Amino acid sequence: MHGRIALSLIAVAGLFMSGCNSGVPGFCHVSDDARVAVGNADPSQYSDVMKQHIQEMKDSADSLSGDQGKLAEKVVREFTKASKAKAQSLEFTDQFNKFVKDSNNFDHKYCNETEAPDF
């Protein structure tokens, strides 16, 4: 009986882990850190703050392939375009919103970590 329970728990844990990709969470955290940094910055500092995160996001996106890599590269392009726009302008708002939308899309597709039940 105890062996079946242990085997069942291992199988459930295996299902949770099968959705994880060791390379993906890095990009998830990098893009989240960039978004939080911009959100915590004064608008006059947006461009400088964003430029501090662009290379790290590019490097992390470059480590991905397939659909994950394509979407990560799109997120980086949008973030980079927003960093070049004047803060608080319509162009900045549009580009940053595109970054947030696609970053959220990436997170929902590849970053959500399932937590084990709390018994």
All heavy atoms as an XYZ file, in Angstrom:
910
protein
N       0.823     -1.195      0.000
C       0.000      0.000      0.000
C       0.866      1.257      0.000
O       0.641      2.156     -0.788
C      -0.939     -0.052      1.207
C      -1.860      1.121      1.285
S      -3.077      1.034     -0.028
C      -4.305      2.063      0.581
N       1.854      1.294      0.901
C       2.722      2.471      0.966
C       3.532      2.626     -0.320
O       3.816      3.736     -0.750
C       3.664      2.398      2.173
C       2.949      2.523      3.488
N       2.314      3.671      3.853
C       2.779      1.638      4.509
C       1.768      3.506      5.051
N       2.025      2.269      5.466
N       3.884      1.503     -0.923
C       4.623      1.545     -2.183
C       3.803      2.170     -3.295
O       4.316      2.928     -4.114
N       2.496      1.879     -3.341
C       1.628      2.466     -4.357
C       1.486      3.968     -4.160
O       1.467      4.730     -5.117
C       0.239      1.829     -4.311
C       0.189      0.483     -4.903
C      -1.238      0.026     -4.993
N      -1.267     -1.414     -5.083
C      -2.322     -2.139     -4.819
N      -3.434     -1.559     -4.420
N      -2.279     -3.434     -4.935
N       1.359      4.387     -2.912
C       1.245      5.824     -2.620
C       2.517      6.541     -3.047
O       2.464      7.573     -3.704
C       0.938      6.063     -1.132
C      -0.454      5.532     -0.800
C       1.056      7.545     -0.788
C      -0.778      5.524      0.674
N       3.649      5.971     -2.694
C       4.927      6.583     -3.069
C       5.062      6.637     -4.585
O       5.479      7.651     -5.150
C       6.092      5.820     -2.453
N       4.689      5.556     -5.265
C       4.771      5.517     -6.722
C       3.829      6.549     -7.339
O       4.180      7.233     -8.295
C       4.442      4.116     -7.236
C       4.632      3.873     -8.728
C       6.063      4.200     -9.139
C       4.313      2.436     -9.067
N       2.642      6.688     -6.772
C       1.687      7.687     -7.265
C       2.230      9.095     -7.092
O       2.089      9.937     -7.971
C       0.350      7.560     -6.527
O      -0.241      6.324     -6.815
N       2.826      9.363     -5.948
C       3.402     10.694     -5.710
C       4.543     10.980     -6.666
O       4.676     12.085     -7.169
C       3.861     10.830     -4.261
C       2.753     10.901     -3.221
C       3.344     10.906     -1.816
C       1.890     12.122     -3.435
N       5.350      9.970     -6.943
C       6.459     10.149     -7.891
C       5.898     10.424     -9.291
O       6.388     11.290    -10.001
C       7.385      8.913     -7.889
C       8.154      8.864     -6.569
C       8.340      8.942     -9.073
C       8.929      7.585     -6.344
N       4.852      9.712     -9.670
C       4.243      9.928    -10.986
C       3.674     11.332    -11.100
O       3.848     12.011    -12.120
C       3.149      8.897    -11.237
N       2.992     11.798    -10.058
C       2.434     13.154    -10.067
C       3.558     14.181    -10.143
O       3.496     15.139    -10.917
C       1.535     13.394     -8.826
C       1.170     14.857     -8.694
C       0.294     12.529     -8.911
N       4.604     13.984     -9.357
C       5.744     14.908     -9.397
C       6.369     14.912    -10.789
O       6.768     15.956    -11.304
C       6.781     14.530     -8.345
N       6.434     13.744    -11.419
C       6.978     13.658    -12.768
C       6.154     14.439    -13.772
O       6.693     15.092    -14.671
N       4.835     14.422    -13.622
C       3.971     15.204    -14.505
C       4.223     16.690    -14.331
O       4.257     17.443    -15.296
C       2.499     14.900    -14.218
C       1.990     13.540    -14.680
C       0.569     13.312    -14.174
C       2.048     13.419    -16.183
N       4.387     17.120    -13.087
C       4.656     18.536    -12.844
C       5.984     18.943    -13.451
O       6.115     19.989    -14.051
C       4.670     18.852    -11.343
C       3.314     18.800    -10.706
C       3.143     18.232     -9.466
C       2.197     19.329    -11.340
C       1.899     18.190     -8.864
C       0.947     19.287    -10.754
C       0.794     18.712     -9.501
N       6.971     18.099    -13.307
C       8.304     18.430    -13.791
C       8.404     18.345    -15.306
O       9.212     19.024    -15.911
C       9.350     17.498    -13.163
C       9.452     17.639    -11.645
S       9.794     19.309    -11.108
C      11.495     19.432    -11.584
N       7.569     17.530    -15.947
C       7.675     17.374    -17.390
C       7.366     18.667    -18.127
O       7.810     18.874    -19.245
C       6.743     16.262    -17.878
O       5.396     16.646    -17.688
N       6.614     19.574    -17.515
C       6.298     20.848    -18.135
C       7.381     21.885    -17.965
O       7.307     22.972    -18.510
N       8.409     21.573    -17.204
C       9.471     22.543    -16.927
C      10.606     22.366    -17.915
O      10.988     21.257    -18.252
C      10.005     22.358    -15.508
S       8.750     22.634    -14.259
N      11.173     23.460    -18.350
C      12.338     23.451    -19.216
C      13.394     24.262    -18.497
O      13.175     25.422    -18.181
C      11.977     24.078    -20.566
C      13.146     24.165    -21.505
O      14.284     24.350    -21.099
N      12.859     24.047    -22.784
N      14.535     23.671    -18.253
C      15.548     24.333    -17.428
C      16.004     25.662    -18.018
O      16.432     26.540    -17.290
C      16.746     23.414    -17.228
O      17.345     23.113    -18.473
N      15.919     25.848    -19.345
C      16.347     27.100    -19.944
C      15.306     28.202    -19.884
O      15.629     29.373    -19.941
N      14.060     27.843    -19.771
C      12.983     28.824    -19.848
C      12.870     29.699    -18.604
O      12.756     30.901    -18.711
C      11.638     28.138    -20.179
C      10.494     29.122    -20.108
C      11.719     27.519    -21.561
N      12.894     29.131    -17.409
C      12.710     30.008    -16.246
C      13.694     31.180    -16.194
O      13.348     32.240    -15.702
C      12.906     29.060    -15.066
C      12.446     27.750    -15.582
C      12.928     27.735    -17.024
N      14.885     31.010    -16.733
C      15.840     32.122    -16.752
C      15.282     33.322    -17.496
O      15.359     34.445    -17.029
N      14.697     33.095    -18.673
C      14.115     34.198    -19.425
C      12.925     34.771    -18.682
O      12.719     35.988    -18.673
C      13.701     33.774    -20.839
C      13.202     34.929    -21.650
C      14.089     35.827    -22.232
C      11.842     35.168    -21.796
C      13.634     36.922    -22.950
C      11.374     36.256    -22.515
C      12.275     37.137    -23.089
N      12.147     33.911    -18.068
C      10.977     34.386    -17.317
C      11.398     35.379    -16.244
O      10.801     36.445    -16.112
C      10.252     33.213    -16.663
S       9.621     32.011    -17.842
N      12.410     35.017    -15.498
C      12.853     35.888    -14.413
C      13.510     37.158    -14.942
O      13.330     38.234    -14.377
C      13.793     35.136    -13.464
C      13.117     33.993    -12.774
N      12.082     34.169    -11.878
C      13.297     32.659    -12.868
C      11.664     32.997    -11.445
N      12.382     32.055    -12.038
N      14.243     37.038    -16.027
C      14.912     38.209    -16.613
C      13.877     39.217    -17.110
O      13.989     40.419    -16.844
C      15.866     37.767    -17.750
C      16.359     38.952    -18.546
C      17.043     36.999    -17.170
N      12.858     38.750    -17.819
C      11.848     39.683    -18.328
C      11.004     40.251    -17.185
O      10.637     41.430    -17.217
C      10.966     39.016    -19.395
O      10.256     37.927    -18.858
N      10.721     39.444    -16.183
C       9.981     39.950    -15.022
C      10.787     41.017    -14.276
O      10.248     42.043    -13.872
C       9.627     38.819    -14.056
C       8.547     37.902    -14.590
O       7.886     38.258    -15.594
O       8.367     36.812    -14.010
N      12.081     40.762    -14.096
C      12.948     41.741    -13.414
C      12.974     43.062    -14.171
O      12.940     44.134    -13.565
C      14.376     41.206    -13.274
C      14.490     40.085    -12.252
O      13.536     39.869    -11.478
O      15.551     39.419    -12.235
N      13.037     42.989    -15.499
C      13.059     44.205    -16.317
C      11.755     44.981    -16.163
O      11.760     46.208    -15.993
C      13.294     43.842    -17.783
N      10.646     44.278    -16.188
C       9.342     44.925    -16.055
C       9.211     45.603    -14.688
O       8.757     46.747    -14.600
C       8.237     43.893    -16.231
C       6.871     44.515    -16.253
C       5.749     43.531    -16.271
N       6.063     42.261    -16.894
C       5.158     41.436    -17.358
N       3.889     41.748    -17.283
N       5.481     40.292    -17.883
N       9.624     44.928    -13.646
C       9.540     45.494    -12.291
C      10.463     46.709    -12.163
O      10.085     47.718    -11.565
C       9.879     44.422    -11.228
C      10.055     45.036     -9.858
C       8.798     43.354    -11.203
N      11.654     46.622    -12.745
C      12.593     47.745    -12.670
C      12.004     48.992    -13.319
O      12.128     50.099    -12.772
C      13.915     47.370    -13.340
N      11.357     48.832    -14.457
C      10.734     49.978    -15.133
C       9.579     50.504    -14.286
O       9.417     51.708    -14.098
C      10.259     49.609    -16.560
C       9.469     50.755    -17.183
C      11.450     49.249    -17.434
N       8.788     49.608    -13.758
C       7.657     50.012    -12.936
C       8.058     50.775    -11.682
O       7.316     51.634    -11.208
N       9.243     50.486    -11.177
C       9.725     51.152     -9.964
C      10.530     52.413    -10.252
O      10.948     53.103     -9.321
C      10.573     50.192     -9.129
C       9.739     49.115     -8.471
O       8.557     49.304     -8.195
N      10.351     47.964     -8.226
N      10.763     52.702    -11.524
C      11.588     53.859    -11.896
C      10.728     55.086    -12.144
O       9.556     54.999    -12.519
C      12.388     53.537    -13.158
N      11.348     56.224    -11.953
C      10.737     57.487    -12.339
C      10.713     57.528    -13.869
O      11.671     57.078    -14.518
C      11.585     58.641    -11.785
C      10.963     59.978    -12.080
O      10.102     60.420    -11.291
O      11.332     60.575    -13.121
N       9.655     58.048    -14.475
C       9.588     58.079    -15.944
C      10.812     58.707    -16.610
O      11.211     58.282    -17.702
C       8.320     58.889    -16.232
C       7.451     58.629    -15.045
C       8.405     58.537    -13.878
N      11.426     59.661    -15.960
C      12.623     60.281    -16.548
C      13.789     59.298    -16.639
O      14.742     59.529    -17.380
C      13.030     61.519    -15.749
O      13.449     61.145    -14.452
N      13.713     58.184    -15.914
C      14.789     57.189    -15.893
C      14.465     55.926    -16.701
O      15.268     55.000    -16.752
C      15.086     56.796    -14.436
C      15.572     57.931    -13.571
C      16.869     58.504    -14.105
O      17.803     57.753    -14.414
N      16.934     59.815    -14.242
N      13.277     55.866    -17.303
C      12.858     54.656    -18.025
C      13.916     54.174    -19.012
O      14.283     53.006    -19.017
C      11.554     54.878    -18.787
C      10.289     54.888    -17.960
C       9.086     55.242    -18.547
C      10.275     54.559    -16.604
C       7.901     55.265    -17.824
C       9.110     54.585    -15.877
C       7.916     54.935    -16.487
O       6.750     54.950    -15.771
N      14.368     55.056    -19.861
C      15.315     54.659    -20.911
C      16.587     54.066    -20.312
O      17.052     53.005    -20.748
C      15.650     55.858    -21.794
O      16.529     55.469    -22.814
N      17.146     54.730    -19.313
C      18.379     54.235    -18.683
C      18.162     52.892    -17.998
O      18.990     51.985    -18.117
C      18.916     55.252    -17.668
C      19.428     56.523    -18.322
O      19.799     56.474    -19.520
O      19.451     57.567    -17.642
N      17.053     52.775    -17.293
C      16.751     51.524    -16.592
C      16.559     50.394    -17.597
O      17.066     49.284    -17.410
C      15.499     51.695    -15.693
C      15.006     50.360    -15.176
C      15.791     52.644    -14.536
N      15.848     50.670    -18.664
C      15.595     49.642    -19.663
C      16.878     49.195    -20.346
O      17.072     47.998    -20.583
C      14.572     50.143    -20.679
C      13.196     50.348    -20.049
S      12.004     51.127    -21.157
C      11.417     49.663    -22.008
N      17.747     50.125    -20.655
C      19.011     49.780    -21.306
C      19.859     48.856    -20.430
O      20.635     48.055    -20.948
C      19.780     51.043    -21.685
C      19.135     51.755    -22.855
C      19.813     53.066    -23.182
C      19.035     53.779    -24.285
N      19.527     55.121    -24.534
N      19.696     48.942    -19.124
C      20.442     48.071    -18.204
C      19.992     46.615    -18.319
O      20.730     45.716    -17.935
C      20.272     48.546    -16.761
C      20.878     49.887    -16.470
C      20.496     50.405    -15.090
O      19.887     49.706    -14.287
N      20.859     51.643    -14.809
N      18.804     46.383    -18.839
C      18.247     45.029    -18.898
C      18.244     44.406    -20.287
O      18.049     43.193    -20.410
C      16.812     45.045    -18.349
C      16.750     45.343    -16.896
N      16.830     44.374    -15.926
C      16.647     46.520    -16.227
C      16.769     44.932    -14.737
N      16.659     46.234    -14.899
N      18.467     45.190    -21.311
C      18.345     44.693    -22.683
C      19.319     43.554    -22.982
O      18.906     42.513    -23.504
C      18.486     45.843    -23.705
C      17.260     46.749    -23.622
C      18.661     45.293    -25.120
C      17.372     48.028    -24.436
N      20.589     43.709    -22.664
C      21.570     42.675    -23.013
C      21.292     41.365    -22.284
O      21.374     40.282    -22.875
C      23.004     43.140    -22.723
C      24.051     42.201    -23.291
C      23.940     42.046    -24.805
O      23.883     43.015    -25.542
N      23.893     40.808    -25.285
N      20.917     41.456    -21.028
C      20.600     40.241    -20.270
C      19.391     39.523    -20.889
O      19.371     38.293    -21.003
C      20.332     40.582    -18.809
C      20.128     39.365    -17.939
C      19.928     39.705    -16.473
O      19.673     40.885    -16.127
O      20.025     38.774    -15.661
N      18.395     40.305    -21.319
C      17.230     39.701    -21.966
C      17.631     39.058    -23.296
O      17.185     37.949    -23.608
C      16.141     40.752    -22.188
C      15.437     41.155    -20.905
S      14.179     42.436    -21.152
C      12.993     41.581    -22.162
N      18.478     39.738    -24.089
C      18.933     39.184    -25.366
C      19.682     37.877    -25.146
O      19.448     36.894    -25.845
C      19.844     40.176    -26.092
C      19.127     41.305    -26.765
C      20.123     42.212    -27.477
C      19.432     43.390    -28.119
N      20.393     44.299    -28.774
N      20.598     37.880    -24.187
C      21.391     36.677    -23.914
C      20.496     35.510    -23.494
O      20.690     34.374    -23.927
C      22.432     36.944    -22.830
C      23.525     37.903    -23.280
O      23.665     38.135    -24.504
O      24.234     38.436    -22.403
N      19.527     35.809    -22.666
C      18.621     34.763    -22.196
C      17.744     34.257    -23.337
O      17.525     33.048    -23.475
C      17.765     35.310    -21.051
O      17.013     34.282    -20.477
N      17.254     35.156    -24.181
C      16.426     34.756    -25.330
C      17.240     33.921    -26.313
O      16.720     32.963    -26.903
C      15.846     35.987    -26.018
N      18.514     34.269    -26.481
C      19.376     33.529    -27.417
C      19.581     32.079    -26.994
O      19.912     31.235    -27.820
C      20.740     34.212    -27.543
C      20.681     35.492    -28.353
O      19.659     35.739    -29.034
O      21.664     36.269    -28.293
N      19.373     31.790    -25.713
C      19.566     30.417    -25.234
C      18.356     29.532    -25.526
O      18.405     28.327    -25.295
C      19.863     30.424    -23.731
O      18.705     30.783    -22.991
N      17.284     30.127    -26.041
C      16.067     29.370    -26.326
C      15.964     29.078    -27.820
O      16.591     29.740    -28.637
C      14.841     30.166    -25.863
C      14.812     30.519    -24.381
C      13.628     31.428    -24.076
C      14.764     29.274    -23.521
N      15.130     28.112    -28.168
C      14.953     27.769    -29.572
C      13.468     27.542    -29.862
O      12.640     27.586    -28.954
C      15.753     26.507    -29.910
O      15.291     25.420    -29.124
N      13.165     27.325    -31.129
C      11.797     27.031    -31.532
C      10.844     28.169    -31.217
O      11.214     29.338    -31.257
N       9.611     27.810    -30.891
C       8.579     28.805    -30.592
C       8.937     29.646    -29.374
O       8.645     30.838    -29.332
C       7.226     28.128    -30.373
C       6.644     27.540    -31.657
O       7.089     27.946    -32.748
O       5.756     26.675    -31.555
N       9.584     29.013    -28.398
C      10.000     29.764    -27.203
C      10.990     30.856    -27.582
O      10.872     31.995    -27.143
C      10.641     28.826    -26.178
C       9.685     27.829    -25.594
C      10.389     26.783    -24.745
O      11.616     26.682    -24.762
N       9.617     25.995    -24.028
N      11.975     30.496    -28.397
C      12.981     31.458    -28.821
C      12.385     32.595    -29.637
O      12.752     33.757    -29.449
N      11.465     32.264    -30.543
C      10.833     33.292    -31.379
C      10.046     34.282    -30.527
O      10.135     35.498    -30.727
C       9.907     32.657    -32.417
C      10.630     31.941    -33.523
C       9.654     31.264    -34.467
C      10.402     30.411    -35.477
N       9.481     29.631    -36.300
N       9.277     33.768    -29.583
C       8.484     34.655    -28.731
C       9.385     35.471    -27.806
O       9.164     36.665    -27.621
C       7.453     33.860    -27.926
C       6.485     34.665    -27.069
C       5.784     35.761    -27.883
C       5.459     33.730    -26.426
N      10.426     34.860    -27.269
C      11.364     35.591    -26.403
C      12.051     36.707    -27.186
O      12.202     37.829    -26.682
C      12.399     34.629    -25.814
N      12.444     36.441    -28.428
C      13.076     37.473    -29.261
C      12.107     38.610    -29.544
O      12.500     39.784    -29.555
C      13.588     36.861    -30.558
C      14.809     35.975    -30.354
C      15.211     35.194    -31.588
O      14.621     35.416    -32.675
O      16.116     34.354    -31.471
N      10.841     38.294    -29.748
C       9.818     39.320    -29.972
C       9.677     40.197    -28.725
O       9.592     41.423    -28.824
C       8.484     38.658    -30.315
C       7.377     39.629    -30.643
C       6.109     38.895    -31.042
C       5.010     39.882    -31.378
N       3.736     39.210    -31.662
N       9.673     39.571    -27.562
C       9.578     40.312    -26.300
C      10.764     41.274    -26.169
O      10.598     42.444    -25.821
C       9.520     39.341    -25.096
C       9.676     40.072    -23.773
C       8.221     38.538    -25.117
N      11.954     40.801    -26.495
C      13.157     41.639    -26.405
C      13.079     42.797    -27.396
O      13.412     43.940    -27.053
C      14.441     40.806    -26.638
C      15.665     41.704    -26.696
C      14.596     39.760    -25.543
N      12.640     42.529    -28.624
C      12.521     43.599    -29.633
C      11.564     44.692    -29.157
O      11.855     45.882    -29.291
C      12.015     43.032    -30.967
C      13.062     42.457    -31.861
C      12.559     42.219    -33.277
N      11.294     41.511    -33.368
C      11.162     40.187    -33.372
N      12.227     39.429    -33.292
N       9.960     39.640    -33.466
N      10.442     44.288    -28.606
C       9.455     45.269    -28.144
C       9.993     46.082    -26.971
O       9.788     47.290    -26.905
C       8.153     44.555    -27.776
C       7.463     44.011    -29.008
C       6.420     42.970    -28.723
O       6.308     42.497    -27.575
O       5.680     42.624    -29.669
N      10.687     45.424    -26.066
C      11.287     46.122    -24.925
C      12.342     47.113    -25.410
O      12.403     48.250    -24.942
C      11.905     45.095    -23.968
C      12.366     45.667    -22.658
C      11.460     45.976    -21.662
C      13.716     45.869    -22.412
C      11.880     46.490    -20.443
C      14.151     46.381    -21.202
C      13.227     46.692    -20.217
N      13.143     46.692    -26.378
C      14.186     47.557    -26.931
C      13.577     48.768    -27.629
O      14.048     49.905    -27.448
C      15.077     46.760    -27.911
O      15.652     45.654    -27.203
C      16.177     47.631    -28.486
N      12.523     48.555    -28.409
C      11.850     49.678    -29.079
C      11.274     50.647    -28.056
O      11.371     51.864    -28.226
C      10.737     49.169    -29.997
C      11.235     48.537    -31.276
C      10.061     48.062    -32.116
C      10.521     47.340    -33.366
N       9.380     46.826    -34.137
N      10.681     50.119    -27.006
C      10.120     50.990    -25.961
C      11.225     51.804    -25.297
O      11.027     52.978    -24.977
C       9.364     50.167    -24.921
N      12.401     51.212    -25.142
C      13.504     51.923    -24.472
C      13.984     53.119    -25.292
O      14.574     54.055    -24.744
C      14.679     50.980    -24.213
O      15.389     50.710    -25.407
N      13.727     53.108    -26.603
C      14.171     54.185    -27.480
C      13.120     55.284    -27.644
O      13.418     56.345    -28.173
C      14.536     53.619    -28.851
C      15.723     52.672    -28.783
C      16.000     52.025    -30.112
C      17.184     51.062    -29.989
N      17.439     50.335    -31.221
N      11.917     55.020    -27.171
C      10.832     56.005    -27.281
C      10.875     56.965    -26.091
O      11.401     56.641    -25.031
C       9.487     55.297    -27.322
N      10.331     58.137    -26.311
C      10.282     59.136    -25.245
C       9.328     58.663    -24.153
O       8.184     58.263    -24.431
C       9.802     60.476    -25.814
C       9.765     61.581    -24.787
C       9.285     62.883    -25.398
C       9.201     63.933    -24.299
N       8.550     65.143    -24.754
N       9.807     58.695    -22.917
C       8.986     58.261    -21.783
C       7.672     59.033    -21.748
O       7.632     60.221    -22.060
C       9.736     58.465    -20.479
N       6.629     58.356    -21.400
C       5.282     58.902    -21.274
C       4.659     59.335    -22.610
O       3.603     59.941    -22.617
C       5.234     60.046    -20.259
C       5.607     59.584    -18.850
C       5.536     60.695    -17.843
O       6.080     61.774    -18.058
N       4.854     60.432    -16.739
N       5.320     59.006    -23.716
C       4.731     59.306    -25.029
C       3.800     58.164    -25.424
O       3.857     57.058    -24.858
C       5.834     59.463    -26.082
O       6.464     58.214    -26.333
N       2.968     58.417    -26.415
C       2.082     57.375    -26.918
C       2.892     56.224    -27.508
O       2.555     55.052    -27.312
C       1.128     57.961    -27.971
C       0.106     56.997    -28.546
C      -0.773     56.397    -27.451
C      -0.759     57.713    -29.577
N       3.992     56.557    -28.188
C       4.854     55.528    -28.767
C       5.421     54.624    -27.674
O       5.431     53.397    -27.805
C       5.999     56.162    -29.564
C       6.943     55.142    -30.170
C       8.161     55.773    -30.840
O       8.333     56.999    -30.774
O       8.926     55.005    -31.427
N       5.906     55.226    -26.588
C       6.437     54.433    -25.473
C       5.341     53.532    -24.903
O       5.539     52.335    -24.701
C       6.989     55.324    -24.359
C       7.419     54.536    -23.154
C       8.678     53.972    -23.094
C       6.544     54.321    -22.093
C       9.074     53.209    -21.999
C       6.921     53.563    -20.989
C       8.196     53.010    -20.949
N       4.186     54.119    -24.654
C       3.082     53.366    -24.056
C       2.680     52.192    -24.939
O       2.507     51.065    -24.451
C       1.875     54.291    -23.804
O       2.291     55.352    -22.945
C       0.723     53.545    -23.172
N       2.558     52.445    -26.250
C       2.187     51.373    -27.174
C       3.232     50.253    -27.171
O       2.888     49.070    -27.085
C       2.010     51.908    -28.596
C       0.729     52.706    -28.771
O      -0.163     52.630    -27.895
O       0.624     53.414    -29.792
N       4.499     50.610    -27.287
C       5.562     49.600    -27.335
C       5.684     48.853    -26.014
O       5.859     47.641    -25.998
C       6.905     50.226    -27.699
C       7.155     50.392    -29.153
C       6.928     49.144    -29.980
O       6.307     49.225    -31.029
N       7.394     47.990    -29.567
N       5.605     49.578    -24.909
C       5.733     48.916    -23.616
C       4.544     47.980    -23.386
O       4.714     46.879    -22.861
C       5.865     49.928    -22.472
C       6.343     49.299    -21.195
C       7.680     48.986    -21.027
C       5.460     48.996    -20.175
C       8.130     48.377    -19.861
C       5.891     48.397    -18.997
C       7.236     48.089    -18.843
N       3.350     48.395    -23.805
C       2.177     47.526    -23.662
C       2.310     46.269    -24.521
O       1.879     45.187    -24.106
C       0.895     48.283    -23.997
C       0.483     49.226    -22.894
O       0.918     49.118    -21.753
N      -0.357     50.192    -23.231
N       2.901     46.387    -25.701
C       3.158     45.205    -26.533
C       4.137     44.270    -25.825
O       3.947     43.049    -25.826
C       3.717     45.609    -27.899
C       2.702     46.249    -28.815
C       3.339     46.673    -30.123
C       2.345     47.416    -30.995
N       2.977     47.870    -32.257
N       5.188     44.855    -25.245
C       6.151     44.066    -24.480
C       5.445     43.326    -23.341
O       5.638     42.124    -23.152
C       7.264     44.970    -23.934
C       7.951     44.423    -22.712
C       8.807     43.336    -22.798
C       7.724     44.992    -21.469
C       9.426     42.827    -21.658
C       8.341     44.496    -20.332
C       9.193     43.399    -20.432
N       4.629     44.030    -22.584
C       3.936     43.420    -21.443
C       3.005     42.303    -21.915
O       2.984     41.211    -21.336
C       3.169     44.484    -20.624
C       2.247     43.841    -19.599
C       4.147     45.435    -19.940
N       2.247     42.557    -22.979
C       1.316     41.547    -23.509
C       2.060     40.286    -23.920
O       1.688     39.177    -23.526
C       0.536     42.119    -24.685
C      -0.449     41.133    -25.317
C      -1.196     41.786    -26.448
C      -0.989     41.316    -27.795
N      -0.105     40.622    -28.484
N       3.120     40.446    -24.694
C       3.845     39.266    -25.165
C       4.673     38.616    -24.060
O       4.855     37.399    -24.043
C       4.699     39.609    -26.377
C       3.846     39.790    -27.618
O       2.825     39.087    -27.745
O       4.179     40.636    -28.456
N       5.148     39.411    -23.129
C       5.854     38.863    -21.972
C       4.883     38.023    -21.131
O       5.224     36.925    -20.673
C       6.453     39.997    -21.141
O       7.113     39.494    -20.006
N       3.666     38.527    -20.949
C       2.645     37.760    -20.227
C       2.305     36.475    -20.974
O       2.145     35.416    -20.368
C       1.371     38.586    -20.040
C       1.504     39.630    -18.965
O       2.391     39.569    -18.122
N       0.622     40.610    -18.995
N       2.206     36.580    -22.298
C       1.930     35.407    -23.119
C       3.033     34.361    -22.931
O       2.755     33.175    -22.760
C       1.802     35.826    -24.587
C       1.344     34.700    -25.482
O       0.793     33.712    -25.046
N       1.602     34.866    -26.770
N       4.285     34.805    -22.949
C       5.408     33.895    -22.735
C       5.307     33.251    -21.356
O       5.451     32.039    -21.213
C       6.742     34.643    -22.868
C       7.931     33.726    -22.860
C       8.494     33.295    -24.047
C       8.495     33.294    -21.667
C       9.582     32.434    -24.045
C       9.580     32.443    -21.654
C      10.122     32.006    -22.851
N       5.049     34.082    -20.349
C       4.931     33.561    -18.978
C       3.844     32.500    -18.877
O       4.045     31.449    -18.269
C       4.622     34.690    -17.993
C       5.825     35.583    -17.698
O       6.937     35.274    -18.169
O       5.637     36.587    -16.999
N       2.686     32.775    -19.462
C       1.573     31.828    -19.360
C       1.851     30.532    -20.112
O       1.437     29.463    -19.671
C       0.273     32.464    -19.859
C      -0.221     33.555    -18.978
N      -0.655     33.350    -17.692
C      -0.331     34.887    -19.184
C      -1.012     34.496    -17.145
N      -0.821     35.449    -18.032
N       2.569     30.639    -21.218
C       2.868     29.434    -21.994
C       3.993     28.601    -21.392
O       3.939     27.375    -21.409
C       3.287     29.813    -23.423
C       2.165     30.118    -24.337
C       2.710     30.341    -25.739
C       1.596     30.264    -26.744
N       2.112     30.402    -28.110
N       5.039     29.276    -20.879
C       6.262     28.552    -20.554
C       6.765     28.702    -19.112
O       7.652     27.955    -18.714
C       7.394     29.002    -21.502
C       7.040     28.874    -22.946
C       6.935     29.996    -23.757
C       6.791     27.634    -23.527
C       6.599     29.900    -25.102
C       6.460     27.520    -24.876
C       6.366     28.658    -25.653
O       6.047     28.544    -26.985
N       6.236     29.649    -18.373
C       6.857     29.937    -17.075
C       6.046     29.503    -15.868
O       6.599     29.427    -14.772
C       7.119     31.431    -16.930
S       8.180     32.099    -18.214
N       4.767     29.301    -16.033
C       3.954     28.974    -14.860
C       4.434     27.668    -14.252
O       4.427     26.634    -14.894
C       2.474     28.850    -15.229
C       1.864     30.198    -15.490
O       2.376     31.217    -15.056
N       0.745     30.204    -16.192
N       4.868     27.758    -13.027
C       5.323     26.578    -12.316
C       4.166     26.068    -11.475
O       3.561     26.814    -10.723
C       6.515     26.919    -11.434
C       7.722     27.364    -12.249
C       8.884     27.782    -11.385
O       8.889     27.419    -10.186
O       9.768     28.451    -11.887
N       3.873     24.817    -11.632
C       2.785     24.229    -10.870
C       3.301     23.875     -9.483
O       4.352     23.274     -9.338
C       2.290     22.943    -11.569
O       1.966     23.283    -12.911
C       1.089     22.380    -10.873
N       2.541     24.280     -8.491
C       2.945     23.969     -7.119
C       2.281     22.667     -6.686
O       1.151     22.376     -7.060
C       2.524     25.107     -6.190
C       3.278     26.394     -6.479
C       2.906     27.480     -5.500
O       2.347     27.168     -4.422
O       3.166     28.639     -5.816
N       2.994     21.919     -5.874
C       2.454     20.671     -5.345
C       1.310     20.994     -4.388
O       1.287     22.061     -3.772
C       3.552     19.905     -4.631
N       0.366     20.086     -4.254
C      -0.737     20.318     -3.325
C      -0.236     20.519     -1.896
O       0.762     19.916     -1.504
C      -1.573     19.047     -3.420
C      -1.068     18.291     -4.591
C       0.282     18.804     -4.925
N      -0.922     21.339     -1.158
C      -0.566     21.602      0.232
C      -1.427     20.706      1.121
O      -2.563     21.015      1.416
C      -0.816     23.079      0.560
C      -0.305     23.461      1.925
O       0.428     22.679      2.534
O      -0.675     24.562      2.383
N      -0.868     19.558      1.488
C      -1.632     18.598      2.289
C      -1.635     19.020      3.704
O      -1.168     18.897      4.596
C      -1.076     17.176      2.149
C      -1.246     16.653      0.741
C      -0.180     16.539     -0.111
C      -2.500     16.289      0.277
C      -0.323     16.041     -1.393
C      -2.664     15.800     -0.996
C      -1.575     15.667     -1.845
